[in-house]
Amino acid sequence: MKCNLCLIFILLLFLAGCSESIEKPKKLIAEEKYINLMVEMQLVRTYGEYAEVDSISIDSLRKEILQKYGESEQTFVASHQYYQRFPQEQQKRIEKAIERLKMDQVGQDTTGNTSTNR
């Protein structure tokens, strides 16, 4: 029994020592810019899922988006990983991104792409 408690204690110490500290990346993408990037990356992802395009085209689109915002893939990934460590705040960012996607859809629907029933 004592041996089991000792093993559990050591395991807990080991797990606590392995946890990653939440360090802010040296080049963290600003929150609004990050949300805009998420929106555009999601559009590319969706496009890749529903259109018949190869992965090279999708990668090219992703690179163009990152270039447009002046960010590298590594900076985006590091920022994304950092923001993901704060679930409540990330949920708010995701909700903003979804709202922007919805507004973009509404904007497309009001530009003459609506269907009419006759």
Residue pairs with C-beta under 8 A, 6 or more apart in sequence:
22 82
22 85
22 86
23 82
24 82
25 75
25 78
25 79
25 82
27 75
27 78
27 79
28 78
28 79
28 82
29 37
29 69
29 71
29 75
29 76
29 79
31 83
31 93
33 69
33 71
34 76
34 79
34 80
34 83
34 93
35 93
35 96
35 97
35 100
36 69
36 100
37 65
37 66
37 69
37 71
37 76
38 80
38 93
38 94
38 97
39 97
39 100
39 101
39 104
40 65
41 62
41 65
41 76
42 97
42 101
43 101
44 58
44 61
44 62
44 65
45 58
47 53
47 58
47 61
48 55
48 57
48 58
62 73
63 73
66 72
66 73
66 76
83 89
83 90
83 93
84 90
